[in-house]
Amino acid sequence: MGNAHKLSATAVKNAKASDRAYSMSDGRGLQILIKPNGSKLWRYNYRFDGKQKTMPLGNYPDVSLAEARTALQNARNERARGVDPMQARKAAKLARSDADTFEAVAREWHAQEAPAWSAGHGERIMRRMERDVFPWIGSRPIGDVTAPELLTTLRRIVDRGATETAHRAKSNCGQVFRYAVATGRAERDPSADLRGALPSVKPKSLASVKEPEAVGALLRAIDAYECHLSTRCALKLAPLVFVRPGELRAAEWAEFDLDRAEWRIAAHRMKGRQTHIVPLSEQAIAILREIEPLTGRDRYVFPSIRGKGRPMSNNTLNAALRKMGYTKDEMTAHGFRSIASTLLNEQGWKPDAIERQLAHAESNSVRAAYNYAEHLAERREMMQAWANYLDRLREGKADRVVPLRTAAS
């Protein structure tokens, strides 16, 4: 069986020290590290949000082989729920030692909410807290934190030029304070008193070219760009499907049905946590067929060049655009969504169909649970017409392109 254990209690007991530390594996990430001084430490090696981590599980013989396996299973259960087991243990430890500090309550709130978020979103929130909030008010009893104290913390973020991050941190702190109120550890949310206290963030759309002639030039630049096949195919596919960059770079072959011309992205990979259907144009299928011989036996359509066990880096496409001569103020990988949204709306496609294809969050949660296939027939038509339109832009025929909706009708 795949989960069969490799170690025995006798083997662990008889393991001798060497002049160098070495590990013995029990499978499923559980290892025991034998140090030159003879000490033996249980460890769980795992990946979370694409990062390799090692979680200590205790020293042998204080923790037996059976107890280490139980601890391993508990940690794996946390991962299955979308929670980093090391973060969960840290939160539990803080809760036992000092349950009413801001940091303890924040970690408890984070552990509760994390299963509903993408791993990346949850990690960004915790990283923001650990870098910008915990060092200043983390050890304070949460019920004692005042609005001026919180404002001083947030202004440190503004002072380094990260005003938008300060607003996000304020929002997260407000969620923590409201959780503390609900659990009886604070009387009110002081962040509510800070309305207007931080500088406003100037709204800006993610950079992208918008004029049809400029889009055509971008497509030609992509075609001429010399790079690894995986990167080139991802760049060519991006404008045809206009999904979020993270959804594209982590695309898995299991999600595609090329015979049905369909890509179904699982709910846990989507920002809105709803299954998303991407109808595939003939041009999109041709690109996937091109890369299939290279990566079709792997998990990821666009694997990292550093190893097939993980997806393409989140910076690969933006780095390629920079090498093609596009600055971050001109074009980003996210900008393909803006291009599609702008031009499809200008050309008369139904806004509901465009919004559904962009997978923008549905405000009505009940409706959202049933609408992942909404407008699918029209979206199939739209996606093929969009691909044909991009071909004409690539050929420099932008001035002779009639609105898609008229042409499709």
C-alpha positions in Angstrom: 0.0 0.0 0.0 1.2 3.6 -0.7 0.8 4.6 3.0 2.7 1.6 4.4 5.1 2.7 7.2 8.9 2.2 6.6 10.2 2.3 10.2 9.7 0.0 13.2 10.1 0.9 16.9 13.2 -1.3 17.0 14.8 0.4 14.1 14.2 3.8 15.7 15.6 2.6 19.0 18.7 1.0 17.5 19.6 3.9 15.2 23.1 4.9 16.0 24.8 8.3 15.8 27.2 9.0 13.0 29.8 11.7 12.5 27.2 13.5 10.4 23.5 14.0 11.0 21.3 11.8 8.9 17.5 11.1 8.5 15.4 7.9 8.4 12.0 8.2 6.7 8.7 6.6 7.8 6.9 7.9 4.7 4.3 10.6 4.1 6.8 13.2 5.1 7.6 11.8 8.6 11.4 11.6 9.3 13.6 11.1 12.4 16.8 13.1 12.4 19.7 11.4 14.2 22.4 14.0 15.2 26.1 13.3 15.9 25.5 13.7 19.6 22.9 10.9 19.6 19.7 13.0 19.9 16.8 11.9 17.7 14.2 14.4 16.5 10.9 13.7 14.8 10.2 16.1 11.8 7.4 16.5 9.3 8.6 17.7 5.8 5.8 19.2 3.7 4.9 21.8 1.1 2.4 24.6 1.7 1.5 27.2 -0.8 4.5 26.1 -2.9 7.0 26.4 -0.1 9.0 23.6 1.5 8.6 23.6 5.3 9.8 21.4 8.2 7.7 21.0 11.3 9.3 19.6 14.5 7.2 16.9 16.2 9.3 16.3 19.3 12.3 14.4 20.5 12.7 10.6 20.8 12.1 8.8 23.2 9.9 11.5 24.7 7.7 11.1 21.6 7.4 7.5 20.5 7.1 6.3 16.9 3.3 5.8 17.4 3.0 9.3 18.9 5.0 10.8 16.0 2.6 9.1 13.5 -0.4 10.5 15.4 1.1 14.0 15.3 1.9 13.6 11.6 -1.7 12.6 10.9 -3.0 15.7 12.8 -0.7 17.9 10.8 -1.8 16.3 7.5 -5.5 16.9 8.5 -4.7 20.6 9.0 -3.2 20.8 5.5 -6.2 19.0 4.1 -8.4 21.8 5.5 -6.1 24.4 3.9 -4.3 25.4 7.1 -0.6 25.5 7.5 0.0 23.1 10.5 2.9 25.1 11.8 0.8 28.3 11.9 -2.1 26.4 13.6 0.3 25.1 16.3 1.7 28.5 16.8 -1.8 30.0 17.2 -2.8 27.2 19.7 0.4 27.7 21.7 -0.3 31.4 22.0 -3.9 30.7 22.9 -2.8 28.5 25.8 -0.1 30.9 27.1 -1.8 34.3 26.6 -5.1 34.0 24.8 -6.0 37.7 25.0 -3.0 39.4 23.2 -3.6 40.9 19.8 -1.3 38.4 18.1 -3.0 35.4 19.8 -6.5 36.5 18.8 -5.3 37.4 15.3 -3.8 34.0 14.7 -6.9 32.3 16.1 -9.0 34.4 13.7 -6.7 33.6 10.8 -6.8 29.8 11.6 -10.6 29.9 11.6 -10.9 31.8 8.3 -8.1 30.3 6.4 -10.0 27.3 5.0 -12.3 29.6 3.1 -9.4 31.5 1.5 -6.8 30.5 -1.1 -3.5 29.6 0.4 -1.8 32.6 -1.1 -4.4 35.0 0.2 -4.1 33.6 3.7 -0.3 33.8 3.7 -0.4 37.4 2.5 -2.6 38.4 5.4 -0.4 36.7 7.9 2.8 38.0 6.4 1.3 41.5 6.6 0.5 41.0 10.2 3.9 39.6 11.1 5.8 42.3 9.4 3.7 45.4 10.0 1.4 44.9 13.0 2.6 42.2 15.5 6.0 43.9 16.3 4.1 46.9 17.6 0.9 45.8 19.1 1.1 42.0 19.0 1.9 41.5 22.7 -0.7 44.0 23.9 -4.0 42.7 25.4 -6.4 43.2 22.5 -9.0 44.9 24.7 -6.4 47.6 25.6 -5.4 48.6 22.1 -6.5 52.2 21.4 -7.3 53.9 18.1 -4.3 56.3 18.4 -2.1 53.3 19.1 -3.4 51.5 16.1 -3.0 54.6 13.9 0.6 55.0 14.9 1.2 51.4 13.8 -0.5 52.0 10.5 1.3 55.3 9.8 4.6 53.4 9.9 3.4 51.5 6.9 2.3 54.8 5.1 5.7 56.3 5.9 7.5 53.7 3.8 5.3 54.5 0.9 2.9 51.6 1.1 -0.4 53.4 1.6 -2.5 50.7 0.0 -0.9 48.1 2.3 -1.8 50.3 5.3 -5.4 50.3 4.3 -5.4 46.5 3.9 -3.7 46.2 7.3 -6.4 48.4 8.9 -9.1 46.3 7.3 -7.5 43.1 8.7 -7.1 44.6 12.1 -10.7 45.5 12.1 -11.7 41.9 11.4 -9.5 40.7 14.3 -11.0 43.3 16.7 -14.6 42.3 15.7 -13.7 38.7 16.2 -12.3 39.6 19.7 -15.6 41.4 20.4 -17.6 38.3 19.4 -15.5 36.0 21.5 -15.7 38.3 24.6 -12.1 39.5 24.6 -12.7 43.1 23.6 -15.5 45.6 24.0 -15.2 47.4 20.6 -13.3 47.7 17.4 -11.0 50.8 17.6 -10.3 50.7 13.9 -13.7 52.1 13.3 -12.5 55.4 14.8 -9.8 55.7 12.1 -12.1 56.5 9.2 -10.4 59.2 7.2 -7.2 59.1 9.3 -5.1 57.5 6.6 -4.2 59.1 3.2 -6.5 58.0 0.4 -5.3 55.6 -2.1 -5.5 56.9 -5.7 -7.5 54.3 -7.7 -5.6 52.8 -10.5 -6.3 50.0 -12.9 -3.7 47.4 -13.5 -1.5 48.4 -16.4 -2.4 47.2 -19.9 -2.5 48.4 -23.4 -6.1 49.1 -24.6 -6.1 50.5 -28.2 -6.6 47.7 -30.8 -3.4 48.7 -32.7 -1.4 48.5 -29.5 -2.9 45.1 -28.6 -1.9 43.8 -32.1 1.6 45.0 -31.5 1.7 43.2 -28.2 0.5 40.0 -29.8 3.2 40.2 -32.5 5.8 40.9 -29.8 4.8 37.7 -28.0 5.0 35.7 -31.2 8.5 37.0 -31.8 9.8 36.6 -28.2 12.4 33.9 -27.9 12.0 31.9 -24.6 11.2 28.5 -23.2 8.3 26.8 -24.9 6.3 26.7 -21.7 6.6 30.5 -21.2 5.8 31.3 -24.8 2.7 29.1 -24.7 1.5 30.7 -21.5 2.0 34.1 -23.0 0.1 33.2 -26.1 -2.7 31.6 -24.1 -3.1 34.4 -21.6 -5.0 36.9 -24.0 -7.2 34.1 -25.3 -8.6 33.0 -21.9 -7.9 36.1 -19.8 -8.0 34.3 -16.4 -6.1 35.6 -13.4 -2.3 35.0 -13.7 -2.3 32.6 -10.8 -5.1 30.5 -12.3 -3.1 30.3 -15.6 0.3 29.5 -14.3 -1.0 26.8 -12.0 -3.3 25.2 -14.7 -3.4 21.4 -14.4 -3.9 19.0 -17.3 -6.6 17.3 -15.3 -8.7 20.4 -15.6 -8.8 20.3 -19.4 -11.1 18.5 -21.8 -9.7 19.4 -25.2 -12.3 17.3 -27.0 -15.1 19.3 -25.4 -13.1 22.5 -25.8 -13.4 23.3 -22.1 -11.3 24.2 -19.1 -12.9 23.7 -15.7 -10.9 25.4 -12.9 -11.7 23.9 -9.5 -13.4 26.1 -6.9 -10.4 25.9 -4.5 -8.2 27.6 -7.1 -10.6 30.5 -7.8 -10.6 33.8 -6.0 -14.4 33.5 -5.6 -14.2 29.9 -4.5 -16.6 28.8 -7.3 -15.9 26.4 -10.2 -15.1 28.4 -13.3 -15.6 27.2 -16.9 -13.4 28.6 -19.7 -14.7 27.7 -23.2 -11.6 27.1 -25.3 -11.4 28.6 -28.8 -9.7 26.7 -31.7 -6.7 28.9 -31.2 -6.4 28.1 -27.5 -6.7 24.4 -28.2 -3.9 24.6 -30.8 -1.6 26.2 -28.2 -2.4 23.5 -25.6 -1.8 20.8 -28.3 1.6 22.4 -29.0 2.8 22.1 -25.4 1.1 18.8 -24.6 4.0 16.6 -25.9 6.3 18.5 -23.5 4.3 18.6 -20.3 1.2 16.5 -20.9 2.4 13.7 -18.6 3.0 16.1 -15.8 0.6 17.6 -13.4 1.0 21.2 -14.5 0.5 22.6 -18.0 3.2 25.2 -17.3 5.6 23.7 -14.8 8.5 25.6 -13.2 11.8 25.5 -15.1 13.3 24.5 -11.7 11.3 21.3 -11.5 8.1 19.7 -12.8 6.6 19.2 -9.3 5.6 22.9 -9.0 3.9 25.4 -11.3 5.5 28.3 -13.2 6.8 31.1 -11.0 4.3 34.0 -10.4 6.9 36.4 -11.8 7.7 34.5 -15.1 5.1 36.2 -17.3 5.7 39.7 -16.0 9.5 39.2 -16.4 8.9 38.1 -20.0 6.9 41.3 -20.6 9.7 43.4 -19.2 12.2 41.7 -21.5 9.9 42.4 -24.4 10.2 46.1 -23.6 6.9 46.7 -21.8 7.3 48.5 -18.5 5.2 47.7 -15.4 3.2 50.9 -16.1 2.4 49.7 -19.7 1.5 46.0 -19.3 1.3 43.3 -16.7 0.2 39.6 -16.9 -3.1 40.7 -15.2 -3.6 43.3 -17.9 -4.9 40.7 -20.4 -8.1 40.7 -18.3 -8.4 44.5 -18.6 -7.8 44.3 -22.4 -10.6 41.7 -22.8 -13.0 43.5 -20.5 -12.6 46.9 -22.3 -12.7 45.7 -25.9 -15.5 43.1 -25.4 -17.7 45.7 -23.7 -17.0 48.2 -26.5 -18.0 45.6 -29.1 -21.4 45.0 -27.6 -21.2 41.6 -25.8 -23.6 41.3 -22.9 -22.0 42.6 -19.7 -23.3 39.6 -17.7 -21.5 37.2 -20.1 -18.3 39.2 -19.9 -18.4 39.4 -16.1 -19.1 35.7 -15.8 -16.2 34.9 -18.1 -13.9 37.2 -16.0 -15.1 35.2 -12.9 -15.9 38.4 -11.0 -17.4 37.6 -7.6 -21.1 37.3 -7.3 -22.5 39.5 -4.5 -25.4 37.1 -3.9 -23.8 34.0 -2.3 -26.9 31.8 -3.0 -26.9 32.8 -6.6 -23.2 32.4 -6.9 -23.4 28.7 -6.0 -25.4 27.9 -9.1 -24.2 30.3 -11.7 -20.8 28.9 -12.7 -22.2 27.7 -16.0 -24.4 30.8 -16.6 -24.4 32.3 -20.1 -22.2 29.4 -21.2 -23.6 29.2 -24.8 -23.0 32.9 -25.4 -19.6 32.7 -23.7 -18.5 29.9 -26.1 -19.5 32.1 -29.0 -17.8 35.1 -27.5 -14.5 33.3 -26.8 -14.2 32.0 -30.3 -15.1 35.4 -31.8 -12.6 37.0 -29.4 -9.8 34.7 -30.6 -10.7 35.4 -34.2 -10.6 39.2 -33.4 -7.1 38.8 -31.8 -5.9 37.1 -34.9 -7.0 40.1 -37.0 -5.3 42.5 -34.6 -2.1 40.4 -34.9 -2.3 40.8 -38.7 -2.6 44.6 -38.3 -6.2 44.7 -39.4 -7.6 46.6 -36.4 -9.0 49.4 -38.6 -11.1 46.9 -40.6 -12.6 44.9 -37.7 -16.3 45.2 -37.2 -17.8 44.9 -33.7 -17.7 41.3 -32.6 -21.4 41.1 -31.7 -22.5 42.3 -35.1 -20.1 39.9 -36.8 -21.1 37.0 -34.6 -24.8 37.7 -35.1 
